[in-house]
Amino acid sequence: MKLHPARARRRGTFLAILPRTGGAIIATPFRLEVTMLGRRSHIRISLESDAEGVLSIARDISVRTTGDGHLVAISRDAAAIGERVRVLLADDEVTLVAEVIESKPVICDGAVRHRLVMRCSGRDVVSSNRAGGRQE
Amino acid sequence: MKRPRALPEDPRVSDQLGVMTRERHVRLLNCSVSGCLLETNCRLPVGAIASIRVTIDGRELTDDVQITRCQPIAGAGDTYHVGAQFLWTQPLVRQSLRSALRAARGELAATIDL
């Protein structure tokens, strides 16, 4: 399909409108462009040297502590056995470092959730910087 | 039919709200003022809120982002390209990735003008 140069420069997604007229579906000769947020037109800066980093993904969970130093949490996401995570207990305002030792799906109020059992292996100093934290 | 009685809950143990943070190693491929493109070896949930911390030229830069897309790279095994959009949850400070990017853009514009 050959596009007009002016149209070829346009960015975004085109949608064809297919109205129903008298039982037949006819494609109209015009198309609408879905307006984008404009972020794709922003100048991108590529990095010459690899910039390694860490992405910390936070999820709200329901958690309870057991007497033997384990945490039992209900989460929307499953976790891999042996994965190390940080758990912030909102009531106690303390951050724990834990290792997942069990993950299995359960039904909670008709929705599939994951029951995670974690073993506490340390405690973080509570810090205002959520990305950081020293392990004791 | 009699419903089975639920086990009595231990009053000493109760659920509380918590936040579980999982860390993923990523590689920053490119950046714009609105977001960045990352490469990682696991699938990330679209819509998730995350905090990114990268080291560029010895400077540690952080920012909060939202995952907007996660696309597997065909033929590259467990490699995913992840699009992340900056969240303006914190003001621009020297340690933020956005401010470093603005400075880099300024240098780039000056180079083009010369």
gemmi code that builds the backbone of each chain (N, CA, C; Angstrom):
import gemmi

chains = {
    "A": [
        ("MET", (0.853, -1.189, 0.000), (0.000, 0.000, 0.000), (0.888, 1.238, 0.000)),
        ("LYS", (0.607, 2.134, -0.944), (1.427, 3.328, -1.051), (0.750, 4.479, -0.308)),
        ("LEU", (1.467, 5.064, 0.577), (0.902, 6.158, 1.349), (1.378, 7.483, 0.794)),
        ("HIS", (0.529, 8.476, 0.903), (0.923, 9.829, 0.554), (2.064, 10.235, 1.498)),
        ("PRO", (3.091, 10.934, 0.953), (4.228, 11.275, 1.821), (3.828, 12.001, 3.093)),
        ("ALA", (2.863, 12.884, 2.961), (2.436, 13.627, 4.158), (1.811, 12.691, 5.169)),
        ("ARG", (1.031, 11.729, 4.654), (0.389, 10.781, 5.570), (1.400, 9.797, 6.117)),
        ("ALA", (2.387, 9.458, 5.271), (3.382, 8.475, 5.713), (4.173, 8.991, 6.893)),
        ("ARG", (4.278, 10.310, 6.995), (5.030, 10.867, 8.122), (4.236, 10.832, 9.414)),
        ("ARG", (2.920, 10.696, 9.277), (2.093, 10.736, 10.483), (2.352, 9.498, 11.326)),
        ("ARG", (2.240, 9.695, 12.599), (2.474, 8.587, 13.518), (1.162, 8.208, 14.188)),
        ("GLY", (1.125, 7.021, 14.689), (-0.046, 6.627, 15.455), (-0.717, 5.422, 14.842)),
        ("THR", (-1.884, 5.120, 15.353), (-2.622, 3.941, 14.915), (-3.831, 4.375, 14.120)),
        ("PHE", (-4.046, 3.758, 12.976), (-5.208, 4.065, 12.161), (-6.277, 3.013, 12.392)),
        ("LEU", (-7.479, 3.464, 12.512), (-8.584, 2.530, 12.659), (-9.574, 2.759, 11.530)),
        ("ALA", (-9.960, 1.713, 10.884), (-11.004, 1.833, 9.869), (-12.352, 1.713, 10.553)),
        ("ILE", (-13.289, 2.579, 10.174), (-14.633, 2.548, 10.750), (-15.516, 1.703, 9.833)),
        ("LEU", (-16.207, 0.787, 10.411), (-17.050, -0.107, 9.620), (-18.504, 0.046, 10.064)),
        ("PRO", (-19.217, 1.046, 9.535), (-20.608, 1.199, 9.959), (-21.515, 0.192, 9.249)),
        ("ARG", (-22.583, -0.200, 9.923), (-23.563, -1.110, 9.330), (-24.619, -0.291, 8.611)),
        ("THR", (-24.805, -0.537, 7.326), (-25.861, 0.141, 6.575), (-26.640, -0.909, 5.818)),
        ("GLY", (-27.899, -1.098, 6.226), (-28.780, -2.030, 5.540), (-28.274, -3.463, 5.549)),
        ("GLY", (-27.676, -3.865, 6.606), (-27.228, -5.243, 6.722), (-25.865, -5.498, 6.125)),
        ("ALA", (-25.340, -4.559, 5.340), (-24.023, -4.767, 4.724), (-22.964, -3.990, 5.503)),
        ("ILE", (-21.775, -4.494, 5.504), (-20.677, -3.808, 6.169), (-19.809, -3.149, 5.094)),
        ("ILE", (-19.766, -1.875, 5.147), (-19.008, -1.134, 4.134), (-17.922, -0.338, 4.834)),
        ("ALA", (-16.732, -0.454, 4.342), (-15.626, 0.328, 4.908), (-15.684, 1.734, 4.329)),
        ("THR", (-15.669, 2.680, 5.186), (-15.730, 4.063, 4.719), (-14.360, 4.480, 4.178)),
        ("PRO", (-14.328, 5.444, 3.260), (-13.049, 5.808, 2.647), (-12.136, 6.616, 3.538)),
        ("PHE", (-12.613, 7.033, 4.684), (-11.738, 7.809, 5.558), (-11.358, 7.006, 6.793)),
        ("ARG", (-10.291, 7.414, 7.385), (-9.808, 6.715, 8.583), (-9.574, 7.721, 9.690)),
        ("LEU", (-9.682, 7.265, 10.884), (-9.418, 8.118, 12.040), (-8.091, 7.735, 12.652)),
        ("GLU", (-7.360, 8.725, 13.076), (-6.101, 8.452, 13.762), (-6.339, 8.593, 15.254)),
        ("VAL", (-5.985, 7.558, 15.952), (-6.142, 7.600, 17.404), (-5.048, 8.491, 17.973)),
        ("THR", (-5.472, 9.459, 18.734), (-4.466, 10.376, 19.264), (-3.628, 9.674, 20.320)),
        ("MET", (-2.346, 9.849, 20.227), (-1.428, 9.248, 21.178), (-1.062, 10.298, 22.218)),
        ("LEU", (-0.410, 9.858, 23.256), (0.029, 10.796, 24.287), (1.170, 11.678, 23.798)),
        ("GLY", (1.782, 11.295, 22.704), (2.857, 12.107, 22.152), (4.226, 11.677, 22.592)),
        ("ARG", (4.265, 10.654, 23.448), (5.568, 10.281, 23.983), (6.469, 9.652, 22.923)),
        ("ARG", (5.866, 9.095, 21.844), (6.696, 8.463, 20.824), (7.440, 9.490, 19.980)),
        ("SER", (7.000, 10.722, 20.030), (7.687, 11.750, 19.248), (8.806, 12.398, 20.051)),
        ("HIS", (8.957, 12.010, 21.322), (10.017, 12.589, 22.128), (11.384, 12.062, 21.678)),
        ("ILE", (12.368, 12.922, 21.766), (13.729, 12.524, 21.390), (14.234, 11.461, 22.359)),
        ("ARG", (14.768, 10.392, 21.782), (15.323, 9.326, 22.620), (16.834, 9.433, 22.661)),
        ("ILE", (17.361, 9.192, 23.810), (18.809, 9.217, 23.981), (19.268, 7.792, 24.257)),
        ("SER", (20.066, 7.274, 23.345), (20.608, 5.927, 23.533), (21.913, 6.012, 24.310)),
        ("LEU", (22.124, 5.013, 25.136), (23.330, 5.016, 25.960), (24.415, 4.206, 25.276)),
        ("GLU", (25.598, 4.804, 25.158), (26.707, 4.099, 24.502), (27.168, 2.921, 25.357)),
        ("SER", (27.360, 3.185, 26.632), (27.758, 2.094, 27.526), (26.507, 1.542, 28.200)),
        ("ASP", (26.542, 0.244, 28.435), (25.380, -0.381, 29.063), (25.174, 0.175, 30.460)),
        ("ALA", (23.977, 0.551, 30.725), (23.649, 1.030, 32.065), (22.864, -0.062, 32.767)),
        ("GLU", (23.523, -0.755, 33.645), (22.856, -1.810, 34.398), (22.130, -1.189, 35.583)),
        ("GLY", (21.063, -1.810, 35.956), (20.318, -1.273, 37.086), (19.383, -2.297, 37.675)),
        ("VAL", (18.618, -1.835, 38.611), (17.674, -2.697, 39.318), (16.306, -2.043, 39.282)),
        ("LEU", (15.312, -2.858, 38.971), (13.933, -2.378, 38.973), (13.236, -3.006, 40.175)),
        ("SER", (12.751, -2.185, 41.073), (12.059, -2.694, 42.266), (10.561, -2.562, 42.051)),
        ("ILE", (9.898, -3.698, 41.988), (8.458, -3.710, 41.735), (7.738, -3.984, 43.042)),
        ("ALA", (6.857, -3.081, 43.418), (6.152, -3.209, 44.699), (4.721, -3.681, 44.468)),
        ("ARG", (4.269, -4.555, 45.334), (2.903, -5.061, 45.282), (2.305, -5.055, 46.687)),
        ("ASP", (1.049, -4.642, 46.780), (0.367, -4.718, 48.067), (0.011, -6.174, 48.365)),
        ("ILE", (0.215, -6.569, 49.586), (-0.121, -7.934, 49.991), (-0.813, -7.895, 51.347)),
        ("SER", (-1.479, -8.996, 51.637), (-2.010, -9.204, 52.985), (-1.073, -10.203, 53.639)),
        ("VAL", (-0.551, -9.849, 54.795), (0.505, -10.685, 55.377), (0.274, -10.888, 56.865)),
        ("ARG", (0.689, -12.046, 57.326), (0.675, -12.300, 58.772), (1.986, -12.976, 59.153)),
        ("THR", (2.416, -12.662, 60.335), (3.668, -13.247, 60.808), (3.333, -14.423, 61.720)),
        ("THR", (4.152, -15.444, 61.644), (3.960, -16.600, 62.525), (5.072, -16.594, 63.562)),
        ("GLY", (4.861, -17.367, 64.561), (5.798, -17.346, 65.674), (7.177, -17.892, 65.344)),
        ("ASP", (7.243, -18.738, 64.302), (8.528, -19.363, 63.980), (9.322, -18.564, 62.943)),
        ("GLY", (9.040, -17.290, 62.843), (9.831, -16.438, 61.948), (9.449, -16.544, 60.488)),
        ("HIS", (8.259, -17.019, 60.213), (7.803, -17.112, 58.832), (6.747, -16.047, 58.563)),
        ("LEU", (6.613, -15.706, 57.303), (5.573, -14.785, 56.868), (4.654, -15.549, 55.928)),
        ("VAL", (3.357, -15.382, 56.106), (2.386, -15.973, 55.186), (1.641, -14.823, 54.535)),
        ("ALA", (1.742, -14.752, 53.215), (1.162, -13.612, 52.512), (0.197, -14.088, 51.443)),
        ("ILE", (-0.802, -13.259, 51.177), (-1.710, -13.488, 50.052), (-1.406, -12.396, 49.037)),
        ("SER", (-1.029, -12.828, 47.832), (-0.607, -11.880, 46.806), (-1.333, -12.168, 45.498)),
        ("ARG", (-1.366, -11.165, 44.647), (-1.946, -11.374, 43.318), (-0.997, -12.150, 42.410)),
        ("ASP", (0.281, -12.087, 42.710), (1.279, -12.717, 41.848), (1.916, -13.905, 42.551)),
        ("ALA", (2.262, -14.899, 41.742), (3.023, -16.021, 42.269), (4.483, -15.598, 42.399)),
        ("ALA", (5.234, -16.378, 43.113), (6.667, -16.074, 43.267), (7.445, -17.370, 43.114)),
        ("ALA", (8.675, -17.231, 42.708), (9.525, -18.407, 42.524), (10.115, -18.827, 43.859)),
        ("ILE", (10.205, -20.138, 44.049), (10.811, -20.655, 45.282), (12.274, -20.218, 45.326)),
        ("GLY", (12.682, -19.708, 46.445), (14.063, -19.256, 46.595), (14.259, -17.781, 46.279)),
        ("GLU", (13.221, -17.152, 45.759), (13.335, -15.734, 45.425), (13.404, -14.895, 46.704)),
        ("ARG", (14.298, -13.923, 46.687), (14.441, -13.047, 47.853), (13.657, -11.768, 47.612)),
        ("VAL", (12.849, -11.416, 48.568), (12.006, -10.225, 48.457), (12.138, -9.391, 49.733)),
        ("ARG", (11.677, -8.159, 49.649), (11.595, -7.321, 50.845), (10.122, -7.100, 51.161)),
        ("VAL", (9.774, -7.252, 52.398), (8.383, -7.095, 52.816), (8.296, -5.980, 53.847)),
        ("LEU", (7.535, -4.963, 53.496), (7.297, -3.862, 54.429), (5.996, -4.140, 55.165)),
        ("LEU", (6.080, -4.239, 56.469), (4.881, -4.436, 57.290), (4.373, -3.064, 57.686)),
        ("ALA", (3.188, -2.732, 57.200), (2.700, -1.366, 57.362), (2.444, -1.020, 58.825)),
        ("ASP", (1.879, -1.972, 59.584), (1.547, -1.675, 60.980), (2.795, -1.499, 61.843)),
        ("ASP", (3.749, -2.376, 61.610), (4.960, -2.342, 62.427), (6.001, -1.363, 61.899)),
        ("GLU", (5.783, -0.867, 60.666), (6.730, 0.043, 60.015), (8.140, -0.533, 60.016)),
        ("VAL", (8.211, -1.763, 59.619), (9.513, -2.420, 59.544), (9.589, -3.163, 58.214)),
        ("THR", (10.784, -3.212, 57.659), (10.987, -3.918, 56.401), (11.816, -5.167, 56.654)),
        ("LEU", (11.306, -6.289, 56.195), (11.992, -7.562, 56.398), (12.503, -8.087, 55.072)),
        ("VAL", (13.628, -8.742, 55.124), (14.132, -9.447, 53.953), (13.737, -10.902, 54.116)),
        ("ALA", (13.073, -11.446, 53.095), (12.548, -12.802, 53.231), (12.827, -13.612, 51.975)),
        ("GLU", (12.800, -14.920, 52.154), (13.008, -15.836, 51.034), (11.747, -16.678, 50.861)),
        ("VAL", (11.273, -16.759, 49.642), (10.046, -17.507, 49.373), (10.349, -18.991, 49.459)),
        ("ILE", (9.578, -19.698, 50.292), (9.797, -21.147, 50.412), (8.596, -21.945, 49.909)),
        ("GLU", (7.479, -21.255, 49.692), (6.303, -21.955, 49.159), (5.418, -20.956, 48.446)),
        ("SER", (4.876, -21.364, 47.319), (3.952, -20.510, 46.573), (2.913, -21.395, 45.922)),
        ("LYS", (1.653, -21.198, 46.291), (0.614, -22.016, 45.665), (-0.663, -21.199, 45.514)),
        ("PRO", (-1.406, -21.464, 44.438), (-2.633, -20.697, 44.206), (-3.739, -21.087, 45.168)),
        ("VAL", (-4.512, -20.105, 45.571), (-5.667, -20.337, 46.452), (-6.830, -19.476, 45.941)),
        ("ILE", (-8.018, -19.808, 46.382), (-9.200, -19.013, 46.036), (-9.524, -18.120, 47.223)),
        ("CYS", (-9.578, -16.825, 46.973), (-9.954, -15.881, 48.025), (-11.122, -15.046, 47.530)),
        ("ASP", (-12.274, -15.188, 48.160), (-13.469, -14.448, 47.765), (-13.768, -14.599, 46.278)),
        ("GLY", (-13.599, -15.811, 45.767), (-13.914, -16.101, 44.378), (-12.843, -15.699, 43.382)),
        ("ALA", (-11.735, -15.179, 43.844), (-10.652, -14.776, 42.938), (-9.408, -15.618, 43.228)),
        ("VAL", (-8.650, -15.870, 42.186), (-7.417, -16.645, 42.352), (-6.315, -15.745, 42.897)),
        ("ARG", (-5.776, -16.146, 43.998), (-4.633, -15.437, 44.595), (-3.528, -16.455, 44.871)),
        ("HIS", (-2.428, -15.983, 45.352), (-1.306, -16.871, 45.616), (-0.889, -16.755, 47.090)),
        ("ARG", (-0.776, -17.896, 47.717), (-0.355, -17.929, 49.115), (1.143, -18.166, 49.152)),
        ("LEU", (1.838, -17.203, 49.673), (3.296, -17.275, 49.718), (3.748, -17.469, 51.161)),
        ("VAL", (4.583, -18.438, 51.350), (5.196, -18.633, 52.665), (6.656, -18.221, 52.534)),
        ("MET", (7.069, -17.325, 53.399), (8.433, -16.790, 53.306), (9.159, -16.950, 54.638)),
        ("ARG", (10.447, -17.167, 54.507), (11.283, -17.280, 55.700), (12.068, -15.982, 55.857)),
        ("CYS", (11.951, -15.370, 57.005), (12.663, -14.108, 57.234), (14.149, -14.389, 57.370)),
        ("SER", (14.939, -13.576, 56.672), (16.385, -13.781, 56.750), (17.119, -12.527, 57.176)),
        ("GLY", (16.406, -11.478, 57.444), (17.081, -10.262, 57.877), (16.086, -9.139, 58.021)),
        ("ARG", (16.608, -8.020, 58.409), (15.737, -6.860, 58.620), (16.415, -5.640, 58.040)),
        ("ASP", (15.641, -4.860, 57.310), (16.169, -3.631, 56.723), (15.936, -2.475, 57.672)),
        ("VAL", (16.848, -1.520, 57.602), (16.595, -0.270, 58.303), (15.573, 0.509, 57.492)),
        ("VAL", (14.519, 0.966, 58.143), (13.479, 1.698, 57.431), (14.072, 2.996, 56.919)),
        ("SER", (13.887, 3.219, 55.642), (14.481, 4.381, 55.003), (13.422, 5.104, 54.200)),
        ("SER", (13.585, 6.430, 54.063), (12.626, 7.190, 53.268), (12.791, 6.882, 51.788)),
        ("ASN", (13.985, 6.448, 51.389), (14.218, 6.071, 50.000), (13.768, 4.628, 49.815)),
        ("ARG", (12.671, 4.438, 49.065), (12.113, 3.110, 48.929), (13.018, 2.182, 48.141)),
        ("ALA", (13.862, 2.776, 47.282), (14.722, 1.933, 46.467), (15.899, 1.398, 47.276)),
        ("GLY", (16.227, 2.059, 48.329), (17.409, 1.648, 49.080), (17.058, 0.989, 50.383)),
        ("GLY", (18.038, 0.776, 51.202), (17.784, 0.140, 52.479), (18.958, -0.714, 52.859)),
        ("ARG", (19.416, -0.567, 54.083), (20.562, -1.356, 54.502), (20.079, -2.616, 55.183)),
        ("GLN", (20.782, -3.681, 54.895), (20.409, -4.946, 55.530), (21.242, -5.132, 56.776)),
        ("GLU", (20.546, -5.476, 57.850), (21.269, -5.668, 59.103), (21.752, -7.096, 59.211)),
    ],
    "B": [
        ("MET", (-29.088, -28.403, 55.821), (-27.721, -28.927, 55.938), (-26.890, -27.983, 56.787)),
        ("LYS", (-26.255, -28.577, 57.758), (-25.470, -27.725, 58.644), (-24.129, -27.387, 58.009)),
        ("ARG", (-23.801, -26.125, 58.033), (-22.511, -25.704, 57.471), (-21.414, -25.981, 58.495)),
        ("PRO", (-20.282, -26.452, 58.006), (-19.192, -26.703, 58.961), (-18.734, -25.413, 59.613)),
        ("ARG", (-18.472, -25.522, 60.869), (-18.044, -24.318, 61.595), (-16.597, -23.989, 61.250)),
        ("ALA", (-16.378, -22.717, 61.057), (-15.010, -22.290, 60.744), (-14.150, -22.413, 61.990)),
        ("LEU", (-12.904, -22.679, 61.759), (-11.985, -22.775, 62.879), (-11.842, -21.412, 63.541)),
        ("PRO", (-11.794, -21.373, 64.827), (-11.636, -20.071, 65.490), (-10.278, -19.466, 65.169)),
        ("GLU", (-10.302, -18.173, 64.883), (-9.048, -17.506, 64.531), (-8.254, -17.188, 65.791)),
        ("ASP", (-6.969, -17.294, 65.641), (-6.085, -16.960, 66.753), (-6.056, -15.438, 66.888)),
        ("PRO", (-6.557, -14.925, 68.021), (-6.611, -13.464, 68.152), (-5.236, -12.812, 68.190)),
        ("ARG", (-4.226, -13.631, 68.475), (-2.873, -13.046, 68.549), (-2.274, -12.833, 67.160)),
        ("VAL", (-2.819, -13.523, 66.167), (-2.274, -13.419, 64.818), (-3.342, -12.829, 63.905)),
        ("SER", (-3.063, -11.727, 63.280), (-4.037, -11.123, 62.373), (-3.317, -10.635, 61.125)),
        ("ASP", (-4.081, -10.597, 60.033), (-3.508, -10.118, 58.782), (-3.272, -8.620, 58.872)),
        ("GLN", (-2.250, -8.203, 58.203), (-1.995, -6.773, 58.105), (-1.545, -6.446, 56.695)),
        ("LEU", (-1.660, -5.186, 56.386), (-1.267, -4.742, 55.049), (0.246, -4.694, 54.947)),
        ("GLY", (0.729, -5.157, 53.832), (2.169, -5.109, 53.602), (2.470, -4.780, 52.154)),
        ("VAL", (3.707, -4.493, 51.900), (4.161, -4.229, 50.532), (5.347, -5.139, 50.253)),
        ("MET", (5.197, -5.962, 49.229), (6.273, -6.870, 48.869), (7.036, -6.284, 47.684)),
        ("THR", (8.319, -6.143, 47.840), (9.147, -5.560, 46.784), (10.061, -6.624, 46.215)),
        ("ARG", (9.981, -6.770, 44.901), (10.823, -7.748, 44.209), (11.778, -6.987, 43.306)),
        ("GLU", (12.981, -7.457, 43.235), (13.985, -6.737, 42.445), (14.331, -7.525, 41.190)),
        ("ARG", (14.422, -6.811, 40.099), (14.776, -7.409, 38.815), (15.945, -6.648, 38.210)),
        ("HIS", (16.910, -7.387, 37.715), (18.034, -6.728, 37.050), (17.609, -6.308, 35.650)),
        ("VAL", (17.916, -5.087, 35.297), (17.532, -4.558, 33.987), (18.722, -3.853, 33.352)),
        ("ARG", (18.596, -3.631, 32.055), (19.594, -2.872, 31.317), (18.857, -1.724, 30.645)),
        ("LEU", (19.347, -0.541, 30.831), (18.701, 0.637, 30.256), (19.177, 0.796, 28.822)),
        ("LEU", (18.251, 0.703, 27.875), (18.622, 0.787, 26.457), (18.574, 2.226, 25.956)),
        ("ASN", (17.465, 2.894, 26.174), (17.385, 4.305, 25.813), (16.356, 5.015, 26.669)),
        ("CYS", (16.369, 6.328, 26.559), (15.533, 7.158, 27.433), (14.961, 8.326, 26.668)),
        ("SER", (13.823, 8.784, 27.078), (13.300, 10.068, 26.609), (12.767, 10.793, 27.844)),
        ("VAL", (12.254, 12.001, 27.631), (11.784, 12.752, 28.803), (10.555, 12.109, 29.438)),
        ("SER", (9.868, 11.273, 28.683), (8.646, 10.683, 29.230), (8.836, 9.260, 29.735)),
        ("GLY", (9.889, 8.582, 29.295), (10.049, 7.214, 29.748), (11.343, 6.606, 29.265)),
        ("CYS", (11.444, 5.296, 29.434), (12.680, 4.631, 29.035), (12.362, 3.215, 28.557)),
        ("LEU", (13.323, 2.669, 27.827), (13.208, 1.306, 27.329), (14.228, 0.450, 28.062)),
        ("LEU", (13.741, -0.633, 28.643), (14.592, -1.498, 29.446), (14.647, -2.891, 28.831)),
        ("GLU", (15.701, -3.596, 29.149), (15.804, -4.992, 28.734), (15.957, -5.833, 29.987)),
        ("THR", (15.183, -6.893, 30.043), (15.240, -7.758, 31.218), (15.061, -9.211, 30.802)),
        ("ASN", (15.251, -10.118, 31.727), (15.155, -11.535, 31.379), (13.913, -12.198, 31.953)),
        ("CYS", (12.936, -11.391, 32.372), (11.689, -11.975, 32.859), (10.535, -11.054, 32.488)),
        ("ARG", (9.363, -11.642, 32.418), (8.179, -10.854, 32.059), (7.766, -9.980, 33.244)),
        ("LEU", (7.406, -8.749, 32.953), (6.965, -7.833, 33.998), (5.503, -7.479, 33.766)),
        ("PRO", (4.727, -7.336, 34.826), (3.299, -7.056, 34.658), (3.063, -5.622, 34.170)),
        ("VAL", (2.282, -5.513, 33.100), (1.960, -4.188, 32.565), (1.061, -3.456, 33.564)),
        ("GLY", (1.381, -2.227, 33.827), (0.608, -1.429, 34.775), (1.236, -1.360, 36.148)),
        ("ALA", (2.226, -2.221, 36.378), (2.855, -2.240, 37.705), (3.677, -0.967, 37.931)),
        ("ILE", (3.710, -0.560, 39.167), (4.508, 0.593, 39.561), (5.844, 0.079, 40.081)),
        ("ALA", (6.899, 0.720, 39.661), (8.225, 0.248, 40.065), (9.149, 1.434, 40.267)),
        ("SER", (10.240, 1.144, 40.912), (11.277, 2.148, 41.109), (12.536, 1.649, 40.411)),
        ("ILE", (13.090, 2.492, 39.555), (14.279, 2.079, 38.820), (15.502, 2.761, 39.413)),
        ("ARG", (16.584, 1.984, 39.503), (17.846, 2.527, 40.017), (18.960, 2.085, 39.077)),
        ("VAL", (19.576, 3.030, 38.407), (20.650, 2.695, 37.466), (21.891, 3.512, 37.806)),
        ("THR", (23.015, 2.996, 37.386), (24.279, 3.703, 37.600), (24.848, 4.085, 36.241)),
        ("ILE", (24.970, 5.391, 36.013), (25.505, 5.896, 34.751), (26.682, 6.801, 35.080)),
        ("ASP", (27.840, 6.464, 34.520), (29.070, 7.227, 34.766), (29.337, 7.395, 36.263)),
        ("GLY", (29.079, 6.366, 37.014), (29.352, 6.399, 38.439), (28.293, 7.083, 39.276)),
        ("ARG", (27.296, 7.633, 38.616), (26.218, 8.302, 39.362), (25.036, 7.358, 39.484)),
        ("GLU", (24.519, 7.252, 40.688), (23.336, 6.419, 40.892), (22.089, 7.277, 40.734)),
        ("LEU", (21.250, 6.888, 39.784), (20.050, 7.666, 39.474), (18.826, 6.805, 39.739)),
        ("THR", (17.817, 7.425, 40.288), (16.589, 6.678, 40.584), (15.383, 7.454, 40.075)),
        ("ASP", (14.304, 6.735, 39.876), (13.033, 7.352, 39.510), (11.919, 6.326, 39.627)),
        ("ASP", (10.712, 6.823, 39.760), (9.556, 5.930, 39.794), (8.960, 5.826, 38.397)),
        ("VAL", (8.612, 4.619, 38.010), (8.073, 4.396, 36.667), (6.852, 3.487, 36.736)),
        ("GLN", (6.106, 3.488, 35.631), (5.012, 2.537, 35.470), (5.274, 1.723, 34.207)),
        ("ILE", (5.126, 0.427, 34.322), (5.365, -0.447, 33.170), (4.217, -0.265, 32.184)),
        ("THR", (4.530, 0.109, 30.955), (3.478, 0.329, 29.960), (3.403, -0.792, 28.933)),
        ("ARG", (4.497, -1.481, 28.697), (4.442, -2.643, 27.806), (5.597, -3.576, 28.122)),
        ("CYS", (5.396, -4.843, 27.786), (6.445, -5.840, 27.980), (6.392, -6.783, 26.786)),
        ("GLN", (7.424, -6.760, 25.985), (7.391, -7.465, 24.716), (8.536, -8.480, 24.646)),
        ("PRO", (8.204, -9.764, 24.431), (9.290, -10.746, 24.287), (10.017, -10.533, 22.968)),
        ("ILE", (11.312, -10.733, 22.985), (12.115, -10.575, 21.781), (12.268, -11.945, 21.130)),
        ("ALA", (11.730, -12.072, 19.929), (11.725, -13.362, 19.240), (13.149, -13.827, 18.959)),
        ("GLY", (13.410, -15.079, 19.291), (14.711, -15.660, 19.007), (15.792, -15.294, 19.994)),
        ("ALA", (15.430, -14.548, 21.011), (16.445, -14.111, 21.983), (16.276, -14.806, 23.327)),
        ("GLY", (15.520, -15.890, 23.358), (15.332, -16.599, 24.620), (14.488, -15.792, 25.584)),
        ("ASP", (14.891, -15.797, 26.820), (14.125, -15.073, 27.845), (14.566, -13.622, 27.904)),
        ("THR", (14.364, -12.930, 26.820), (14.698, -11.513, 26.796), (13.438, -10.718, 26.469)),
        ("TYR", (13.199, -9.720, 27.266), (12.003, -8.893, 27.091), (12.414, -7.431, 27.016)),
        ("HIS", (11.745, -6.708, 26.139), (11.895, -5.260, 26.123), (10.709, -4.659, 26.865)),
        ("VAL", (11.021, -3.828, 27.795), (10.000, -3.281, 28.683), (9.959, -1.760, 28.516)),
        ("GLY", (8.784, -1.266, 28.189), (8.594, 0.183, 28.119), (8.106, 0.685, 29.457)),
        ("ALA", (8.716, 1.733, 29.954), (8.336, 2.281, 31.268), (8.162, 3.790, 31.144)),
        ("GLN", (7.115, 4.261, 31.748), (6.806, 5.690, 31.706), (7.134, 6.311, 33.068)),
        ("PHE", (7.808, 7.453, 33.040), (8.151, 8.107, 34.307), (6.896, 8.579, 35.022)),
        ("LEU", (6.891, 8.383, 36.317), (5.802, 8.922, 37.144), (6.370, 10.132, 37.884)),
        ("TRP", (5.633, 11.195, 37.858), (6.129, 12.415, 38.507), (5.710, 12.415, 39.967)),
        ("THR", (6.141, 11.389, 40.661), (5.778, 11.284, 42.075), (6.732, 12.063, 42.967)),
        ("GLN", (7.901, 12.377, 42.433), (8.886, 13.111, 43.219), (9.369, 14.303, 42.401)),
        ("PRO", (9.744, 15.384, 43.070), (10.264, 16.535, 42.330), (11.607, 16.195, 41.689)),
        ("LEU", (11.959, 16.997, 40.697), (13.240, 16.776, 40.022), (14.378, 17.106, 40.975)),
        ("VAL", (15.163, 16.121, 41.271), (16.351, 16.342, 42.095), (17.557, 15.845, 41.309)),
        ("ARG", (18.742, 16.120, 41.843), (19.957, 15.802, 41.114), (20.093, 14.287, 40.870)),
        ("GLN", (19.550, 13.496, 41.793), (19.715, 12.047, 41.691), (18.645, 11.392, 40.817)),
        ("SER", (17.734, 12.186, 40.273), (16.674, 11.557, 39.498), (17.111, 11.374, 38.048)),
        ("LEU", (16.626, 10.324, 37.459), (16.965, 9.988, 36.081), (16.446, 11.064, 35.125)),
        ("ARG", (15.309, 11.632, 35.461), (14.726, 12.677, 34.594), (15.623, 13.898, 34.520)),
        ("SER", (16.188, 14.299, 35.648), (17.032, 15.497, 35.632), (18.326, 15.226, 34.866)),
        ("ALA", (18.880, 14.020, 34.996), (20.083, 13.673, 34.238), (19.794, 13.683, 32.748)),
        ("LEU", (18.608, 13.248, 32.422), (18.211, 13.211, 31.016), (18.049, 14.613, 30.452)),
        ("ARG", (17.487, 15.481, 31.248), (17.329, 16.871, 30.802), (18.691, 17.512, 30.569)),
        ("ALA", (19.624, 17.222, 31.444), (20.969, 17.768, 31.279), (21.607, 17.221, 30.007)),
        ("ALA", (21.411, 15.922, 29.756), (21.970, 15.306, 28.549), (21.339, 15.913, 27.304)),
        ("ARG", (20.055, 16.178, 27.370), (19.373, 16.800, 26.222), (19.917, 18.188, 25.964)),
        ("GLY", (20.203, 18.924, 27.023), (20.759, 20.268, 26.883), (22.112, 20.252, 26.202)),
        ("GLU", (22.961, 19.286, 26.618), (24.283, 19.144, 25.995), (24.142, 18.784, 24.516)),
        ("LEU", (23.167, 17.907, 24.229), (22.957, 17.474, 22.849), (22.512, 18.654, 21.985)),
        ("ALA", (21.595, 19.467, 22.503), (21.111, 20.634, 21.761), (22.249, 21.622, 21.513)),
        ("ALA", (23.107, 21.814, 22.503), (24.241, 22.729, 22.346), (25.193, 22.218, 21.266)),
        ("THR", (25.395, 20.916, 21.207), (26.273, 20.327, 20.193), (25.720, 20.555, 18.794)),
        ("ILE", (24.406, 20.399, 18.657), (23.775, 20.577, 17.344), (23.872, 22.046, 16.913)),
        ("ASP", (23.697, 22.976, 17.847), (23.782, 24.407, 17.525), (25.179, 24.799, 17.041)),
        ("LEU", (26.207, 24.166, 17.604), (27.563, 24.473, 17.170), (27.771, 23.975, 15.741)),
    ],
}
model = gemmi.Model(1)
for chain_id, residues in chains.items():
    chain = gemmi.Chain(chain_id)
    for i, (resn, *xyz) in enumerate(residues, 1):
        res = gemmi.Residue()
        res.name, res.seqid = resn, gemmi.SeqId(i, " ")
        for name, pos in zip(("N", "CA", "C"), xyz):
            atom = gemmi.Atom()
            atom.name, atom.element = name, gemmi.Element(name[0])
            atom.pos, atom.b_iso = gemmi.Position(*pos), 0.0
            res.add_atom(atom)
        chain.add_residue(res)
    model.add_chain(chain)
structure = gemmi.Structure()
structure.add_model(model)
structure.setup_entities()
